Amino acid sequence: MSSPITPLGDRIVAVREQAAEKTASGLFLPDNAKEKPVAAKVVAIGPDAKHVKVGDRILYKEYSTTELKIDTTEYLVVKEEDILGTLA
């Protein structure tokens, strides 16, 4: 997936992962009961980003992102310092 956003500096553009649709026991969750995930997939990086690459799955600080909706996709813009780690 390519990004219509070109990040500057150490900014990262990512797409949030889907929230869980049902519990471990198989019960479906209504929209208002779902938690916002704090994991996302990196789709673009700025020229100064050093520790992540496109395709990485990241954990980020929940309230430190800028959210943009372009067409039907919601993008997150995150500073590299606000990334807590990568997921395997």
Secondary structure, DSSP 4 states (H G I P E B T S, - for coil): ---S----TTEEEEEEPPPPSB-TTSPBPPGGGPPPPSEEEEEEE-TT--S--TT-EEEE-TTS-EEEEETTEEEEEEEGGGEEEEE-
